Structures are given as structure tokens and as C-alpha cells.
Amino acid sequence: MKKWKLLALCAIIAGFISSCQKDEVTNEALEQVKIEPTKAQLEKLHNMGVNTDNVTIEDFTFLDGSSAKHLVSGDITVPIADLNKYPELESRDDDSKQYRTPNLVSPPNRNIKILGYTGGGFALTPKMKTALSWAVFNYNVLPNTLNFTLSYGTNVAAADIVVYKIAGAAGGIAGFPTPAGKPYKWVRIRAGTDTYSTNVNEHVIGHEIGHCIGFRHQDWYNRQSCGYTGTLPAESTAIWIPGTPWSPNADSIMLACFGAGEDGELTPTDKTALNILY
């Protein structure tokens, strides 16, 4: 199966290879000013378990009118104002299966209201809306304490997670749960994702929602889904989820790169990890 890989996670290579992991967006309504991060900021990200290759500082203006500078690493953003509130990792286990961030969604915040945005140029396409409904269904059928309620509209203030469209090639960008135990709020899906099947859109949206509730990339340590073959970790350490055994097989919606043939479904490993965490 041929894959597409964006410049997000590594440079475009021969064939049709692409990934969903870098924000290359230029959008007047989401004006982004790129600044070099400091050494201290990079060290903090590394200690949090975030990849520090090609990190940028960008100004994001969100749909509720709020704006803030964020550190951007691949498809992950971390607000600079809250950077020191995020805990650091203490251990690693490269021989295990599924991984999470230090922050998770706390019990009071597990009834999660998801909004599919329908306003103006940021409105989800019909295909994206269908894909979002499928992705939410995949999470809701699991027997755990997370509960997602999906609606469509423009009332971002009432939502815990807002999924909307931005300019750019295929893929998305999101963040990790906040230090206060809330899911990350903004899931931005690039317009080019609509050129893929509804299943691929379901995969990309489900992947970014996974980050919002605490999932890391399953192949964070070697980026095998992106075609990397080296032995050095492609990202900083992540926290293994006990009960998800090691396997050399790539079998998660949380792989760093996606292919054009994705079915969008949570795998047994994903389901096990979610039910252990929540």
C-alpha cells in the first residue's frame, strides 16, 4: 500500500508517502508568527516526552477569539503560558505497546462535548462531518468512563473539543490534555484531508482526538509508519500503558503516519489501551 507523507514528520520521499504530523498552514484568520524556541523550552518539551526536532513557536488565534503562543512539534501544540505546569516523565519502556502523555482527562471532565464546526471558511466538509460522527461513535461504544456528545454548529464556548477545517494539505494538529485534566480543545483538520476517503478522514480525526485525551504515537520510538529505519528514537520518551504488550506489528490509529488505505477504526490494541486508561 502506497502512503503519503507530509513534510510534517520527515521530508517527502520517493513514491506516494505522506504523514499527518506537521502544521504547514498559512491562514489569514489563523495568523501564525514563527519564532525560535529557547533552549529551556526545548529542554522542557524533551522532559515532557515531546519530540524537539523542528519545534517552532507560533501565534494561534482560535475560533473563540482567544490567541496565545504555542510550541508546535509535528501535529502537537503546547501553550507556552502553561508549559511549566505540564509534568515531566520519569521513566521509559521502549519494549511495550501503547503510550500516553503524563496528563490524562480527569473524572470530572470525562463527559466530553465535541463540536463539529459549521461556520464560514472553517466549516467541516460533508465528508469530514460524516467522518467525525464515525470517529466519535468508535470512542463511545467502548465500555469505559469516557462519554462523547457530538453536535454541529458554531457555539465553541460550550464545547470541550472543537473540530474544524483549516487550509493546508492532508492531516491534522491537536494537543494533549491540560494540566487541569481537561481534554485539549482545538482539533484542526487540513482541507486536503477531504481529498481522501471518508475512512481516512475518520482515521485522521480519530487520531487527533486521541491526542486530545492523552494518547501518544504508538511508534514514537522509531516512526516505523513513516518509513524510518534508524535505531535512534524519533521522539522523546513516552509512558507505556501497562497491559498493552509489546509487538513489532504496527496496529494503532495512533501511528505517527497514515496511509491512503486506512479504515479509520480503533484496533484491539487501541481499545485495550483506552479501557485501561479510562
C-alpha positions in Angstrom: 0.0 0.0 0.0 1.4 3.3 -1.0 1.5 6.0 1.6 1.6 9.8 1.5 3.9 11.5 3.9 3.8 15.3 4.5 6.9 17.3 5.3 5.4 17.1 8.8 7.3 14.2 10.1 10.1 13.9 7.6 10.8 15.0 4.1 8.8 13.8 1.2 10.5 10.7 -0.2 10.0 8.6 -3.3 6.6 7.2 -4.1 3.4 8.4 -2.6 4.3 8.6 1.1 2.8 11.2 3.4 2.0 11.9 7.1 -0.4 13.9 9.2 2.1 15.3 11.6 3.2 18.9 10.7 1.3 22.1 10.6 2.2 23.8 7.3 -0.9 26.0 7.4 -1.0 29.6 6.2 -4.3 31.1 7.0 -5.2 34.8 7.4 -7.7 34.1 10.1 -5.3 31.9 12.0 -2.2 34.1 11.7 0.9 32.4 12.9 4.1 34.2 13.6 7.1 31.8 13.8 9.8 32.4 16.4 12.7 30.2 17.5 12.1 28.4 20.8 14.6 28.9 23.7 16.9 26.1 24.9 14.9 26.0 28.2 11.7 25.5 26.3 13.2 22.7 24.2 14.5 21.0 27.4 11.1 21.2 29.0 9.4 19.7 25.9 12.0 16.9 25.9 11.4 16.2 29.6 7.7 16.1 28.9 8.2 13.5 26.2 7.6 15.7 23.2 9.7 15.5 20.0 12.1 18.5 19.9 13.1 18.2 16.3 12.0 21.3 14.2 9.9 22.8 17.0 8.5 26.3 16.2 6.7 29.0 18.2 3.5 30.1 16.6 0.7 32.5 17.4 -2.6 30.8 17.2 -5.9 32.6 17.1 -8.8 30.2 17.8 -12.4 30.3 16.8 -13.5 31.8 20.2 -11.2 34.8 19.6 -8.6 33.7 22.1 -5.0 33.8 21.0 -1.8 32.5 22.5 1.7 31.5 21.6 2.2 27.7 21.3 5.2 25.5 20.9 4.5 23.3 17.8 6.0 19.9 17.3 4.6 17.9 14.4 0.9 17.5 15.0 1.2 18.5 18.7 0.9 22.0 20.2 1.7 23.1 23.8 0.6 26.5 25.1 3.7 28.4 26.3 1.8 30.1 29.1 1.1 26.6 30.7 4.4 25.0 29.7 5.8 24.8 33.3 2.5 23.3 34.6 3.0 20.1 32.5 4.7 17.3 34.4 7.8 15.7 33.2 8.4 12.0 32.6 10.3 9.8 35.0 10.8 6.5 33.1 10.6 4.9 29.7 9.9 1.5 28.3 10.7 1.0 24.6 9.7 -2.6 24.5 6.0 -2.1 25.1 2.9 -1.4 23.0 0.8 1.7 23.6 1.8 5.0 25.1 0.2 8.1 26.8 1.1 11.5 28.0 1.6 12.5 31.7 -1.7 14.4 31.7 -5.0 12.5 31.3 -8.6 13.6 31.3 -9.7 13.7 34.9 -13.0 12.1 36.1 -15.0 15.4 36.3 -14.2 16.1 32.7 -14.9 12.8 31.0 -18.3 13.8 29.7 -16.8 15.4 26.6 -18.8 17.7 24.3 -17.5 17.7 20.8 -18.5 20.3 18.3 -18.2 19.9 14.6 -17.7 23.4 13.4 -20.0 24.6 10.6 -19.2 28.4 10.3 -17.7 30.1 7.3 -14.4 29.1 5.9 -13.6 26.9 8.9 -16.7 24.6 8.4 -16.1 20.9 8.1 -16.9 19.5 4.7 -19.8 17.0 4.5 -17.2 14.1 4.3 -15.4 15.4 7.4 -18.7 15.7 9.3 -19.5 12.1 8.5 -16.0 11.0 9.4 -16.3 12.9 12.7 -19.5 11.1 13.6 -17.9 7.8 12.8 -14.8 8.6 15.0 -17.0 9.7 17.9 -19.0 6.5 17.6 -15.8 4.4 17.8 -14.9 6.0 21.1 -18.4 5.9 22.5 -19.0 2.2 22.0 -16.2 1.3 24.4 -17.0 0.2 28.0 -15.1 2.9 29.9 -15.8 6.2 31.6 -15.4 8.5 28.6 -18.6 9.7 27.0 -18.6 11.9 23.9 -21.6 14.0 22.9 -21.4 15.3 19.3 -23.2 18.3 17.9 -22.7 20.7 15.0 -22.7 24.4 14.9 -20.7 27.5 15.9 -21.0 27.7 19.7 -17.4 26.9 20.5 -17.8 28.3 24.1 -20.0 25.3 25.1 -17.7 22.7 23.6 -14.8 20.7 25.2 -13.3 19.8 21.8 -13.9 21.7 18.6 -13.1 20.1 15.3 -12.8 22.5 12.4 -11.1 22.8 9.0 -8.1 24.9 8.2 -6.1 25.4 5.0 -3.3 23.0 4.0 -2.5 19.6 2.8 -3.8 16.4 4.4 -3.6 15.8 8.1 -4.4 17.5 11.4 -3.0 19.1 14.5 -4.1 19.0 18.2 -2.6 18.9 21.7 -2.5 17.0 24.9 -4.9 17.2 27.9 -4.4 20.3 30.0 -2.7 20.3 33.5 -6.2 20.8 34.9 -7.3 17.5 33.5 -9.4 18.8 30.6 -9.1 17.5 27.0 -7.2 19.7 24.6 -9.9 21.8 22.9 -8.9 22.5 19.3 -8.7 19.9 16.6 -7.7 21.4 13.2 -8.1 19.2 10.1 -6.4 20.4 7.0 -8.6 20.9 3.9 -6.5 18.5 1.8 -7.8 15.6 4.0 -11.1 15.9 2.2 -9.4 14.5 -1.0 -9.0 11.2 0.8 -11.8 8.7 1.5 -14.2 9.1 4.4 -12.4 6.3 6.2 -9.1 8.2 6.0 -10.8 11.3 7.3 -12.2 9.2 10.2 -8.7 8.0 10.9 -7.1 11.5 11.0 -9.9 12.9 13.1 -9.9 9.9 15.5 -6.1 10.2 15.7 -6.2 13.9 16.7 -9.0 13.2 19.2 -6.7 10.5 20.7 -4.1 13.1 21.3 -6.7 15.4 23.0 -7.4 12.7 25.6 -3.8 11.7 26.2 -2.6 9.2 23.5 1.0 9.4 22.2 2.1 7.9 18.9 2.4 4.1 19.2 5.6 4.2 17.1 7.1 7.2 18.9 10.4 5.4 19.4 11.1 4.6 15.7 8.4 6.1 13.5 8.2 2.9 11.5 4.9 4.0 10.0 6.7 6.9 8.3 9.3 4.6 6.8 12.2 5.4 9.2 14.6 2.6 9.6 17.2 4.0 12.1 17.7 2.8 15.6 17.6 6.2 17.3 14.3 7.3 18.8 12.4 9.8 16.6 10.7 11.4 19.6 11.4 11.8 23.3 10.2 9.2 25.8 6.6 8.3 26.4 4.7 6.5 29.2 3.9 2.9 28.5 0.3 1.9 29.3 0.5 -1.3 31.4 -1.5 -4.1 30.0 -0.7 -3.3 26.4 2.0 -5.9 25.5 4.9 -5.3 23.2 4.6 -6.3 19.5 6.6 -5.5 16.4 3.4 -5.0 14.4 2.1 -1.5 13.7 -1.6 -1.7 14.7 -2.9 1.5 16.0 -4.9 4.6 15.0 -2.1 6.4 16.8 0.7 5.6 14.4 2.7 8.7 13.5 1.9 8.5 9.8 -1.2 7.4 8.0 -1.8 5.7 4.6 -4.4 6.2 1.9 -6.0 2.8 2.7 -6.8 3.4 6.4 -10.2 2.1 7.6 -10.5 4.6 10.4 -11.3 2.0 13.1 -9.8 1.7 16.5 -7.7 -1.5 16.7 -7.9 -4.1 19.5 -4.8 -2.5 21.0 -6.3 1.0 20.9 -9.5 -0.3 22.6 -7.4 -2.1 25.3 -5.4 1.0 26.0 -8.4 3.2 26.2 -10.2 0.9 28.6 -7.2 0.6 30.8 -6.7 4.4 31.0 -10.4 5.3 31.4 
